[in-house]
Each structure stands twice: as structure tokens, then as C-alpha cells.
């Protein structure tokens, strides 16, 4: 709970952070480098769609 003012603030952060973190966390030992790059690209595409950010 460091840096969080209340348990409610922590819960709000975690409820948003957890689904987003799942976009980025892949078990590297089970994927080849090419597979990992494709998954990272798909995760970034999904993130841009969620946040309504265009690719730079």
C-alpha cells in the first residue's frame, strides 16, 4: 500500500492495472522470438485501440 492514500484508491488502480498488465506479460520460455514479437505487436495494437491513441 505504499503511496496509496486508501485501500479504495489501491483497489481502483489494481482493477484497471491487472487487465492491462496481462496484455504485456508473456512467459518468454514458451515462445520463440518471432512469436514474442507478434504477441507484443498485438498487445500494443490492443492498447492503442483501448486508449484511442494512433500509431506514431
Beta strands, then each sheet from edge to edge (+ up, - down):
end
